[in-house]
Amino acid sequence: MLRSRSTGIVFLVAAIALLVAGSADARVLAPSGVPKRLIFPVVGASHFTNDFGAPRGQGAHQGNDIIGPWRSPVVAVESGTVTLWTSSWRAGCMLWLDGDSGTRYAYIHLNNDLTSKNDNEGGCVQGIAYAPTLADGQHVQQGELLGFNGDSGDANGGVNHVHFELQERRGHSVSPYRWLRKARQLLYPVVKHVGPQGIGFRLKGTVHAVRESAEGTHLVIKATFLRATDGSKYDVDRKVFSTILPETVILAKKGRKKKPGKLTMAKPGRPVTVWTAPVQPTVETALGKLGALTATRVLIALPRR
């Protein structure tokens, strides 16, 4: 199974010939209007395969199934307008996102459970299937929280997943696979109701590098876990930039003892925990872009001797 981190993929010129020939397999080609880099639809650890076109009871599979933990946040892959859809027993709780690019996306089998025990008691409502403030016809920004991963509809009782479709025009699905492979994974969904205090993060992972720029010194970590000050927590798998202020105290940990340290201790591969200053969730901060997050404390684990 493929992890949902960003990777490149070559678009074979030979596939163009299939489109010209009018082959049924040409449906796997993506439309030219799709943005080159989407935001990945699910926040946190997830995986998927190239299952577009696979046989299903109702016919060929028209999307890719993204498998992840129950109630993983589901976000907008691009800015666009949302249409809520709750009248299909097969799809369960779902929504359409009509992207500003003209591309249409479907998110199917969203959560309808009050607990992780598959009780089906929640329904297709705000706060259960959909984001607490999401309304039908609402325009959303890229990365904005749309809903939560689940198993509604004919996925009931199965693995929690989002059936994700991409349509170049309504009713004509194409494979989203290569877009999912290179999509940018968020650390945290872009939410609008966090208040003026913002959200801070505790990131765990390993040191990747220490870099200098005009903005200051940046610690680059390979993050594996995130916990936010609102209590949310996710397994992640990506690199994150964090700006180090001159007054930041770097702590080195050896056994159970802690002592002040220096950035020279941040050797690649060493376990590290970073606490960040509160920020407003935007695409830039949720992506952990250069300079978007500021470290207030860094704890580096030194090897035992």
DRENDO-1510 file (C-alpha; in Angstrom, 1 decimal, always signed):
<recs>
REC; n; res; u; v; w
REC; 1; MET; +0.0; +0.0; +0.0 .
REC; 2; LEU; +1.2; +3.5; -0.7 .
REC; 3; ARG; +1.7; +6.1; +1.9 .
REC; 4; SER; +0.0; +9.5; +1.3 .
REC; 5; ARG; +3.2; +11.6; +1.2 .
REC; 6; SER; +4.0; +13.8; -1.8 .
REC; 7; THR; +6.0; +12.1; -4.6 .
REC; 8; GLY; +6.5; +12.8; -8.3 .
REC; 9; ILE; +5.1; +10.8; -11.1 .
REC; 10; VAL; +5.8; +10.8; -14.9 .
REC; 11; PHE; +2.8; +11.5; -17.2 .
REC; 12; LEU; +3.6; +9.2; -20.1 .
REC; 13; VAL; +3.2; +10.6; -23.5 .
REC; 14; ALA; +2.0; +7.3; -24.8 .
REC; 15; ALA; -1.2; +7.8; -22.8 .
REC; 16; ILE; -2.1; +10.6; -25.1 .
REC; 17; ALA; -2.4; +8.1; -27.9 .
REC; 18; LEU; -5.0; +6.3; -25.9 .
REC; 19; LEU; -7.1; +9.4; -25.6 .
REC; 20; VAL; -6.9; +10.2; -29.3 .
REC; 21; ALA; -7.8; +6.6; -30.1 .
REC; 22; GLY; -10.9; +6.9; -28.0 .
REC; 23; SER; -10.0; +3.9; -25.9 .
REC; 24; ALA; -12.1; +3.3; -22.8 .
REC; 25; ASP; -8.9; +3.2; -20.8 .
REC; 26; ALA; -8.4; +6.9; -21.7 .
REC; 27; ARG; -10.7; +7.8; -18.9 .
REC; 28; VAL; -7.7; +7.4; -16.5 .
REC; 29; LEU; -6.3; +10.6; -18.0 .
REC; 30; ALA; -6.8; +13.6; -15.9 .
REC; 31; PRO; -8.2; +16.9; -17.2 .
REC; 32; SER; -5.9; +19.7; -18.1 .
REC; 33; GLY; -7.8; +22.1; -15.8 .
REC; 34; VAL; -6.9; +20.3; -12.6 .
REC; 35; PRO; -4.4; +22.3; -10.4 .
REC; 36; LYS; -0.9; +20.8; -10.6 .
REC; 37; ARG; -0.7; +20.4; -6.8 .
REC; 38; LEU; -3.8; +19.6; -4.8 .
REC; 39; ILE; -4.0; +19.4; -1.0 .
REC; 40; PHE; -4.3; +15.8; +0.0 .
REC; 41; PRO; -8.0; +15.1; +1.0 .
REC; 42; VAL; -7.3; +13.4; +4.4 .
REC; 43; VAL; -5.2; +14.8; +7.2 .
REC; 44; GLY; -3.0; +12.4; +9.1 .
REC; 45; ALA; -1.6; +9.0; +8.3 .
REC; 46; SER; -3.5; +7.2; +5.4 .
REC; 47; HIS; -2.8; +5.0; +2.5 .
REC; 48; PHE; -4.4; +4.3; -0.9 .
REC; 49; THR; -3.8; +2.3; -4.1 .
REC; 50; ASN; -4.5; +2.8; -7.8 .
REC; 51; ASP; -7.9; +1.1; -7.6 .
REC; 52; PHE; -9.6; +3.3; -10.2 .
REC; 53; GLY; -11.5; +1.1; -12.6 .
REC; 54; ALA; -11.4; -2.0; -10.3 .
REC; 55; PRO; -14.5; -4.2; -10.5 .
REC; 56; ARG; -17.2; -3.5; -7.9 .
REC; 57; GLY; -20.7; -4.8; -7.4 .
REC; 58; GLN; -22.2; -1.7; -9.1 .
REC; 59; GLY; -19.6; -1.5; -11.8 .
REC; 60; ALA; -16.1; -0.2; -12.3 .
REC; 61; HIS; -14.7; +1.8; -9.3 .
REC; 62; GLN; -14.8; +5.5; -10.2 .
REC; 63; GLY; -12.3; +6.8; -7.7 .
REC; 64; ASN; -9.5; +6.0; -5.2 .
REC; 65; ASP; -10.3; +4.8; -1.7 .
REC; 66; ILE; -8.2; +6.6; +0.9 .
REC; 67; ILE; -8.0; +4.5; +4.1 .
REC; 68; GLY; -7.3; +6.2; +7.4 .
REC; 69; PRO; -8.4; +6.3; +11.1 .
REC; 70; TRP; -12.0; +7.0; +12.1 .
REC; 71; ARG; -12.9; +10.7; +12.1 .
REC; 72; SER; -9.6; +11.7; +10.3 .
REC; 73; PRO; -10.2; +15.3; +9.1 .
REC; 74; VAL; -11.3; +15.6; +5.4 .
REC; 75; VAL; -10.3; +18.8; +3.7 .
REC; 76; ALA; -10.8; +20.7; +0.5 .
REC; 77; VAL; -8.2; +19.8; -2.2 .
REC; 78; GLU; -8.7; +23.2; -3.8 .
REC; 79; SER; -10.9; +26.3; -3.2 .
REC; 80; GLY; -14.5; +25.8; -4.3 .
REC; 81; THR; -18.2; +25.5; -3.5 .
REC; 82; VAL; -19.6; +22.7; -1.5 .
REC; 83; THR; -22.8; +20.7; -2.1 .
REC; 84; LEU; -23.9; +18.4; +0.6 .
REC; 85; TRP; -25.5; +15.1; -0.5 .
REC; 86; THR; -27.3; +12.8; +2.0 .
REC; 87; SER; -30.0; +11.1; -0.1 .
REC; 88; SER; -27.9; +8.1; -1.5 .
REC; 89; TRP; -28.0; +4.9; +0.6 .
REC; 90; ARG; -25.0; +3.7; -1.4 .
REC; 91; ALA; -22.8; +6.8; -0.8 .
REC; 92; GLY; -24.0; +7.5; +2.7 .
REC; 93; CYS; -22.9; +10.9; +3.9 .
REC; 94; MET; -21.1; +12.6; +1.0 .
REC; 95; LEU; -20.4; +16.0; -0.5 .
REC; 96; TRP; -19.4; +17.5; -3.8 .
REC; 97; LEU; -16.7; +20.1; -4.1 .
REC; 98; ASP; -16.9; +22.2; -7.3 .
REC; 99; GLY; -13.4; +23.6; -7.5 .
REC; 100; ASP; -12.6; +27.1; -8.7 .
REC; 101; SER; -10.6; +25.4; -11.5 .
REC; 102; GLY; -13.8; +23.9; -12.9 .
REC; 103; THR; -12.9; +20.4; -11.6 .
REC; 104; ARG; -15.4; +18.5; -9.5 .
REC; 105; TYR; -14.6; +16.3; -6.6 .
REC; 106; ALA; -16.7; +13.8; -4.6 .
REC; 107; TYR; -16.0; +12.8; -1.0 .
REC; 108; ILE; -18.0; +9.6; -0.2 .
REC; 109; HIS; -18.6; +7.5; +2.9 .
REC; 110; LEU; -18.1; +10.3; +5.4 .
REC; 111; ASN; -18.7; +9.5; +9.1 .
REC; 112; ASN; -22.1; +8.8; +10.5 .
REC; 113; ASP; -21.1; +7.3; +13.9 .
REC; 114; LEU; -21.2; +8.8; +17.3 .
REC; 115; THR; -18.5; +6.3; +18.5 .
REC; 116; SER; -15.8; +4.2; +16.9 .
REC; 117; LYS; -18.0; +1.2; +17.4 .
REC; 118; ASN; -20.0; +1.8; +14.2 .
REC; 119; ASP; -23.3; +2.7; +15.8 .
REC; 120; ASN; -24.7; +4.6; +12.8 .
REC; 121; GLU; -26.4; +6.9; +15.3 .
REC; 122; GLY; -24.8; +10.2; +14.2 .
REC; 123; GLY; -26.4; +10.9; +10.9 .
REC; 124; CYS; -25.2; +13.1; +8.0 .
REC; 125; VAL; -25.1; +16.3; +10.1 .
REC; 126; GLN; -22.6; +19.0; +11.0 .
REC; 127; GLY; -20.1; +17.9; +13.6 .
REC; 128; ILE; -20.5; +14.2; +12.7 .
REC; 129; ALA; -20.2; +13.8; +8.9 .
REC; 130; TYR; -19.5; +17.5; +8.1 .
REC; 131; ALA; -17.4; +20.2; +9.6 .
REC; 132; PRO; -19.3; +22.0; +12.5 .
REC; 133; THR; -19.9; +25.2; +10.5 .
REC; 134; LEU; -20.1; +23.8; +6.9 .
REC; 135; ALA; -23.3; +24.7; +5.0 .
REC; 136; ASP; -24.7; +23.6; +1.7 .
REC; 137; GLY; -23.6; +26.0; -1.0 .
REC; 138; GLN; -20.7; +27.4; +1.0 .
REC; 139; HIS; -17.5; +28.6; -0.7 .
REC; 140; VAL; -14.4; +27.1; +1.1 .
REC; 141; GLN; -10.7; +27.8; +0.9 .
REC; 142; GLN; -8.1; +25.2; +0.0 .
REC; 143; GLY; -7.3; +23.0; +3.0 .
REC; 144; GLU; -10.4; +24.0; +4.8 .
REC; 145; LEU; -12.1; +21.3; +7.0 .
REC; 146; LEU; -15.0; +19.7; +5.2 .
REC; 147; GLY; -15.8; +16.6; +7.3 .
REC; 148; PHE; -14.6; +13.4; +8.8 .
REC; 149; ASN; -13.6; +10.0; +7.6 .
REC; 150; GLY; -16.0; +7.1; +8.2 .
REC; 151; ASP; -17.9; +4.1; +6.7 .
REC; 152; SER; -21.4; +5.3; +5.9 .
REC; 153; GLY; -23.5; +4.0; +3.0 .
REC; 154; ASP; -22.6; +0.6; +1.6 .
REC; 155; ALA; -19.2; +0.8; +3.3 .
REC; 156; ASN; -21.0; +0.3; +6.6 .
REC; 157; GLY; -19.1; -2.1; +8.9 .
REC; 158; GLY; -16.0; -2.0; +6.6 .
REC; 159; VAL; -12.7; -0.2; +6.9 .
REC; 160; ASN; -13.0; +3.6; +7.4 .
REC; 161; HIS; -12.2; +5.3; +4.2 .
REC; 162; VAL; -13.0; +8.2; +1.9 .
REC; 163; HIS; -13.9; +7.3; -1.7 .
REC; 164; PHE; -12.4; +10.2; -3.6 .
REC; 165; GLU; -13.5; +11.0; -7.1 .
REC; 166; LEU; -12.2; +13.6; -9.6 .
REC; 167; GLN; -14.4; +14.7; -12.6 .
REC; 168; GLU; -13.2; +16.8; -15.5 .
REC; 169; ARG; -16.9; +17.5; -16.0 .
REC; 170; ARG; -20.0; +16.3; -14.2 .
REC; 171; GLY; -20.6; +12.6; -14.7 .
REC; 172; HIS; -17.2; +11.9; -16.2 .
REC; 173; SER; -14.8; +10.6; -13.6 .
REC; 174; VAL; -11.0; +10.2; -14.2 .
REC; 175; SER; -8.4; +8.6; -12.1 .
REC; 176; PRO; -7.2; +10.9; -9.3 .
REC; 177; TYR; -4.2; +8.6; -8.5 .
REC; 178; ARG; -1.3; +10.7; -9.9 .
REC; 179; TRP; -2.8; +13.8; -8.3 .
REC; 180; LEU; -3.1; +12.1; -4.9 .
REC; 181; ARG; +0.5; +10.9; -5.2 .
REC; 182; LYS; +1.9; +14.4; -5.5 .
REC; 183; ALA; -0.7; +16.2; -3.3 .
REC; 184; ARG; +0.6; +18.3; -0.4 .
REC; 185; GLN; -0.2; +16.8; +3.0 .
REC; 186; LEU; -1.4; +19.1; +5.7 .
REC; 187; LEU; -0.3; +18.9; +9.3 .
REC; 188; TYR; -3.6; +20.2; +10.5 .
REC; 189; PRO; -6.9; +21.1; +8.8 .
REC; 190; VAL; -7.6; +24.8; +8.1 .
REC; 191; VAL; -10.4; +25.6; +10.6 .
REC; 192; LYS; -12.1; +29.0; +11.2 .
REC; 193; HIS; -13.3; +28.7; +14.7 .
REC; 194; VAL; -10.1; +28.5; +16.7 .
REC; 195; GLY; -10.4; +32.0; +18.2 .
REC; 196; PRO; -7.8; +34.8; +18.3 .
REC; 197; GLN; -5.4; +32.7; +20.4 .
REC; 198; GLY; -4.7; +30.4; +17.5 .
REC; 199; ILE; -3.3; +26.9; +17.8 .
REC; 200; GLY; +0.1; +25.7; +18.9 .
REC; 201; PHE; +1.6; +22.3; +18.1 .
REC; 202; ARG; +3.9; +19.7; +19.6 .
REC; 203; LEU; +5.7; +17.8; +16.8 .
REC; 204; LYS; +7.7; +14.6; +17.4 .
REC; 205; GLY; +10.1; +13.1; +14.8 .
REC; 206; THR; +13.7; +13.2; +13.9 .
REC; 207; VAL; +16.1; +15.9; +12.9 .
REC; 208; HIS; +16.5; +16.3; +9.1 .
REC; 209; ALA; +18.7; +19.4; +8.8 .
REC; 210; VAL; +19.5; +22.9; +10.2 .
REC; 211; ARG; +19.3; +25.6; +7.6 .
REC; 212; GLU; +20.0; +29.3; +7.5 .
REC; 213; SER; +18.0; +31.9; +5.5 .
REC; 214; ALA; +17.4; +35.6; +5.6 .
REC; 215; GLU; +14.5; +35.0; +8.0 .
REC; 216; GLY; +16.7; +33.2; +10.5 .
REC; 217; THR; +17.7; +29.7; +11.5 .
REC; 218; HIS; +15.4; +26.9; +10.5 .
REC; 219; LEU; +15.2; +23.4; +12.0 .
REC; 220; VAL; +13.8; +20.9; +9.5 .
REC; 221; ILE; +12.3; +17.8; +11.1 .
REC; 222; LYS; +10.9; +14.6; +9.7 .
REC; 223; ALA; +7.6; +14.7; +11.7 .
REC; 224; THR; +5.9; +11.5; +12.7 .
REC; 225; PHE; +3.4; +12.7; +15.3 .
REC; 226; LEU; +1.5; +16.0; +16.0 .
REC; 227; ARG; -0.6; +17.1; +19.0 .
REC; 228; ALA; -2.4; +20.4; +18.9 .
REC; 229; THR; -3.3; +22.6; +21.8 .
REC; 230; ASP; -7.0; +21.9; +21.1 .
REC; 231; GLY; -6.4; +18.2; +21.9 .
REC; 232; SER; -6.3; +17.0; +18.3 .
REC; 233; LYS; -3.5; +14.5; +17.5 .
REC; 234; TYR; -2.4; +12.8; +14.3 .
REC; 235; ASP; +0.2; +10.4; +13.0 .
REC; 236; VAL; +2.0; +12.3; +10.2 .
REC; 237; ASP; +4.8; +11.5; +7.7 .
REC; 238; ARG; +6.4; +14.6; +6.3 .
REC; 239; LYS; +9.1; +17.2; +6.6 .
REC; 240; VAL; +8.4; +20.4; +8.6 .
REC; 241; PHE; +10.2; +23.7; +8.8 .
REC; 242; SER; +10.3; +25.6; +12.1 .
REC; 243; THR; +12.0; +28.9; +12.6 .
REC; 244; ILE; +14.3; +29.0; +15.7 .
REC; 245; LEU; +14.3; +32.3; +17.6 .
REC; 246; PRO; +17.7; +33.4; +19.1 .
REC; 247; GLU; +16.2; +33.2; +22.6 .
REC; 248; THR; +14.9; +29.7; +22.1 .
REC; 249; VAL; +16.2; +27.3; +24.7 .
REC; 250; ILE; +17.5; +24.1; +23.1 .
REC; 251; LEU; +17.4; +21.2; +25.6 .
REC; 252; ALA; +19.5; +18.1; +25.2 .
REC; 253; LYS; +18.2; +14.9; +26.8 .
REC; 254; LYS; +20.5; +12.2; +27.9 .
REC; 255; GLY; +18.9; +9.4; +29.9 .
REC; 256; ARG; +16.6; +11.2; +32.3 .
REC; 257; LYS; +18.8; +14.3; +32.6 .
REC; 258; LYS; +18.1; +17.5; +30.7 .
REC; 259; LYS; +20.5; +20.4; +30.1 .
REC; 260; PRO; +20.8; +23.5; +27.9 .
REC; 261; GLY; +22.2; +22.7; +24.5 .
REC; 262; LYS; +23.1; +24.2; +21.2 .
REC; 263; LEU; +21.8; +23.8; +17.6 .
REC; 264; THR; +25.0; +21.9; +16.8 .
REC; 265; MET; +23.4; +19.0; +18.8 .
REC; 266; ALA; +20.7; +18.8; +16.1 .
REC; 267; LYS; +22.3; +16.1; +14.1 .
REC; 268; PRO; +20.3; +14.4; +11.3 .
REC; 269; GLY; +18.4; +11.3; +12.5 .
REC; 270; ARG; +18.3; +12.3; +16.2 .
REC; 271; PRO; +14.9; +12.1; +17.9 .
REC; 272; VAL; +13.5; +15.6; +18.5 .
REC; 273; THR; +10.3; +17.2; +19.9 .
REC; 274; VAL; +9.4; +20.7; +18.9 .
REC; 275; TRP; +6.8; +23.0; +20.5 .
REC; 276; THR; +5.6; +25.9; +18.4 .
REC; 277; ALA; +4.1; +29.3; +19.1 .
REC; 278; PRO; +0.3; +29.5; +18.4 .
REC; 279; VAL; -0.7; +30.4; +14.9 .
REC; 280; GLN; -3.9; +30.8; +12.9 .
REC; 281; PRO; -4.5; +27.7; +10.7 .
REC; 282; THR; -3.8; +28.7; +7.1 .
REC; 283; VAL; -2.6; +26.7; +4.2 .
REC; 284; GLU; +1.0; +28.0; +4.9 .
REC; 285; THR; +1.0; +27.1; +8.6 .
REC; 286; ALA; -0.8; +23.8; +8.0 .
REC; 287; LEU; +1.9; +22.9; +5.4 .
REC; 288; GLY; +4.7; +23.8; +7.8 .
REC; 289; LYS; +6.2; +26.0; +5.1 .
REC; 290; LEU; +9.5; +27.8; +5.7 .
REC; 291; GLY; +9.0; +30.6; +8.3 .
REC; 292; ALA; +5.4; +29.7; +9.0 .
REC; 293; LEU; +5.9; +28.0; +12.3 .
REC; 294; THR; +8.1; +29.3; +15.2 .
REC; 295; ALA; +9.7; +27.0; +17.7 .
REC; 296; THR; +9.4; +28.1; +21.4 .
REC; 297; ARG; +11.2; +25.0; +22.7 .
REC; 298; VAL; +13.2; +22.1; +21.2 .
REC; 299; LEU; +14.1; +18.9; +23.0 .
REC; 300; ILE; +16.8; +16.7; +21.3 .
REC; 301; ALA; +17.4; +13.2; +22.5 .
REC; 302; LEU; +21.1; +12.4; +22.6 .
REC; 303; PRO; +22.4; +8.8; +22.2 .
REC; 304; ARG; +23.3; +7.0; +25.4 .
REC; 305; ARG; +26.9; +6.3; +26.1 .
</recs>
